[in-house]
Amino acid sequence: MRISDVIKIAREKNLGRKGIKKRVKDLKKSSYGKNWQVVGEEFYSKIGILEQRPLLHNNFLNYLTSKDDVKTILEIGCGMGIYPIKFKNLFENKEYLGLDIGEPAIDFCKKKSDFNFMCGDLLKIKLEKKFDLIFSHAVIDHVYDIDSFLDRIVTLCGKYAYISAYRGYFPNLKEHKMTWDNEKGCHYNNLSVKRLKEKLITSGLNEDEFLIREQKDGMKLNQSYSIGLTGIETIIEIERKYNSKK
């Protein structure tokens, strides 16, 4: 549909100036994940967790190495495969699957690693089995449906999950704050701790099966990129203690 047609219909329905603007904006809205289909290795190296978020990286590595009973692993948003490539020894003798919405990232991972990688949207693809450990860094910050993202992780989580959100820690936020970036085709999400707790419980977890906490990340991003960021991240840790309710 052309913009002129959208404006005509909006006027016929007496939607007013704001209504017309919204209709035109929706028509021009980028597809979700647009940015990750065009970025390459240079992009990921600039914002990589190892160099830019060293404290978070170390915290996660300590978490990962403490789980001796993990045999199957799912990483959501594997990017250029930092963990399975640079820390291959930590995943040896384990079944690892890296999932990412970006085709360039998955193509790179397949060339550099013998582990399994899949291109797709967690909320749309079918994964039949549960994983002993699920981890995800800086993905929930950009998803289009926070509740469904968490619900999917809980469903697929057999034992443990570690989820980090780089945009900050917001214990006083009553609702999630989602801002759409049309140029990049993604949301920028500030997560409400209150809403996270409520969703994890309705997804089937008991209160003693998860922890939501703050974590310093040691962020060293340049000033233009770090505007509005605090260097404190939200961490969600899940540990299954009971049979799944779902």
C-alpha positions in Angstrom: 0.0 0.0 0.0 1.3 3.5 -0.9 1.7 6.3 1.6 -1.0 8.3 -0.2 -3.5 5.5 0.2 -2.7 5.2 3.9 -3.3 9.0 4.4 -6.6 8.8 2.4 -7.9 6.0 4.5 -6.8 7.6 7.7 -8.6 10.9 6.7 -11.8 9.0 5.8 -11.8 7.4 9.3 -11.2 10.8 10.9 -8.1 9.6 12.7 -6.7 13.1 12.9 -3.1 14.3 12.5 -1.6 11.9 15.1 -3.5 9.0 13.6 -2.2 9.7 10.1 1.4 10.0 11.4 1.1 6.7 13.2 -0.3 5.0 10.1 2.5 6.3 7.9 5.2 5.4 10.5 3.8 1.9 10.8 4.0 1.5 7.0 7.6 2.6 7.0 8.5 0.4 10.0 11.6 -1.7 9.4 11.5 -5.5 9.7 12.7 -6.8 13.1 16.4 -7.8 13.1 17.3 -5.7 10.1 20.6 -4.5 11.7 21.9 -8.0 12.3 21.5 -9.0 8.7 24.0 -6.4 7.5 26.6 -6.2 10.3 29.8 -8.2 10.2 32.8 -9.2 12.3 33.9 -5.6 12.8 30.7 -4.7 14.5 30.8 -7.5 17.0 34.5 -6.9 17.7 33.7 -3.3 18.7 31.1 -4.2 21.2 32.3 -7.6 22.3 31.6 -8.8 25.8 35.3 -9.7 26.4 36.8 -6.3 25.8 33.9 -4.0 26.7 32.2 -5.8 29.6 35.0 -7.7 31.3 33.5 -7.9 34.8 30.3 -9.5 33.4 32.4 -11.8 31.3 34.3 -13.0 34.3 31.2 -13.4 36.4 29.6 -15.6 33.7 32.7 -17.7 33.2 32.8 -18.4 37.0 29.1 -19.3 36.8 29.7 -21.6 33.8 32.6 -23.4 35.2 30.7 -24.0 38.5 28.1 -26.2 36.8 29.6 -29.7 36.6 26.3 -31.4 35.7 25.8 -29.5 32.5 25.9 -31.6 29.3 23.7 -29.7 26.8 24.0 -25.9 26.2 22.0 -23.4 24.3 23.3 -19.8 23.7 20.7 -17.4 22.5 22.3 -14.6 20.5 25.7 -16.2 19.9 26.8 -13.4 17.6 30.3 -14.2 16.2 30.7 -17.1 18.6 33.0 -15.6 21.2 32.4 -18.3 23.8 32.4 -21.5 21.7 35.4 -20.2 19.6 37.6 -18.4 22.1 36.7 -20.7 25.1 36.3 -23.9 23.2 37.8 -26.0 26.0 34.9 -25.1 28.3 32.4 -26.7 25.8 34.4 -29.8 24.9 32.5 -33.0 25.6 29.3 -31.0 25.8 26.5 -30.5 23.2 26.5 -26.8 22.4 24.0 -25.0 20.1 24.4 -21.4 19.2 21.3 -19.5 18.0 21.3 -16.1 16.4 18.9 -14.0 14.3 21.8 -12.7 12.1 22.8 -14.8 9.1 26.3 -13.2 8.8 27.0 -14.1 12.4 25.9 -17.7 11.9 27.9 -18.1 8.7 31.0 -16.8 10.5 30.5 -19.2 13.4 30.1 -22.2 11.1 33.4 -21.4 9.4 35.3 -21.0 12.6 33.9 -23.7 14.8 32.8 -27.3 14.7 29.9 -26.8 17.2 26.3 -26.5 16.0 24.8 -23.2 15.1 21.4 -22.2 13.9 20.0 -19.0 12.3 16.6 -18.1 13.6 14.3 -16.2 16.0 13.9 -18.0 19.4 10.2 -17.0 19.4 9.5 -18.6 16.0 11.7 -21.7 15.7 10.9 -25.1 17.1 13.4 -26.6 19.5 12.0 -29.9 20.8 14.3 -30.7 23.7 15.3 -29.0 26.9 18.9 -27.8 27.6 20.8 -28.2 30.9 22.1 -24.6 30.5 20.7 -21.7 28.6 22.6 -18.4 28.5 22.0 -15.2 26.7 23.9 -11.9 26.7 22.4 -8.5 25.6 19.6 -10.0 23.7 16.6 -9.5 25.9 17.5 -5.8 25.7 16.3 -5.8 22.0 13.5 -8.4 21.7 10.0 -7.4 20.6 8.2 -9.5 23.2 9.9 -9.7 26.6 7.4 -12.0 28.2 7.4 -14.5 25.4 11.2 -14.5 25.4 11.3 -15.4 29.1 8.5 -17.9 28.7 10.4 -19.7 26.0 13.6 -19.8 28.0 11.8 -21.3 31.0 10.2 -23.9 28.8 13.5 -25.0 27.3 15.5 -24.8 30.6 16.2 -28.2 32.0 18.5 -27.0 34.9 20.1 -23.6 34.6 19.8 -20.3 32.8 21.9 -17.1 32.9 20.5 -14.0 31.2 22.2 -10.6 31.1 20.6 -7.2 30.1 23.2 -4.5 29.5 21.0 -1.4 29.6 20.8 -1.2 33.4 19.2 -2.4 36.6 15.7 -0.9 37.2 14.3 -2.1 40.5 11.9 0.9 40.7 10.5 0.6 37.2 6.8 -0.6 37.3 6.6 -1.6 33.7 9.1 -2.5 31.0 10.1 0.5 28.9 10.4 -0.4 25.2 11.7 2.0 22.6 11.7 1.1 18.9 14.7 1.9 16.7 13.4 1.9 13.2 16.8 2.3 11.6 18.2 -0.8 13.2 15.0 -2.8 13.4 15.0 -3.5 17.1 13.7 -2.4 20.5 15.8 -0.9 23.3 14.4 -2.3 26.5 14.7 -1.2 30.1 13.5 -4.1 32.1 11.3 -3.8 35.2 12.5 -6.1 37.9 8.9 -6.3 39.2 7.6 -7.4 35.8 10.4 -9.9 35.4 9.6 -11.6 38.7 5.9 -11.7 37.9 6.6 -13.3 34.5 9.0 -15.9 35.7 6.4 -17.1 38.3 3.6 -17.2 35.7 5.9 -19.1 33.4 6.1 -21.9 35.9 9.0 -21.1 38.3 8.8 -20.9 42.1 10.3 -17.9 43.7 13.3 -20.0 45.0 14.2 -21.1 41.5 15.4 -17.7 40.2 17.4 -14.7 41.2 17.3 -11.2 39.7 20.3 -9.1 40.7 22.5 -6.3 39.6 26.0 -6.8 38.2 28.8 -4.4 37.4 30.1 -5.0 33.9 33.2 -2.9 33.7 31.9 -1.3 30.5 34.5 0.6 28.4 32.3 1.7 25.5 33.0 5.1 23.9 31.0 8.0 25.0 28.7 8.2 22.0 27.6 4.6 22.5 27.4 4.6 26.3 25.0 7.5 26.7 22.3 6.5 29.1 24.1 3.3 30.2 25.2 2.9 33.9 27.7 0.1 33.8 25.3 -1.9 35.9 23.5 -4.8 34.3 20.5 -6.9 35.2 21.2 -10.6 35.7 18.6 -13.3 35.8 19.8 -16.7 37.1 17.5 -19.7 37.0 18.0 -23.0 38.7 15.3 -25.7 38.4 14.6 -27.4 41.6 11.2 -29.0 40.9 9.5 -30.7 38.0 8.4 -28.4 35.2 4.9 -27.1 35.6 4.5 -26.5 31.9 
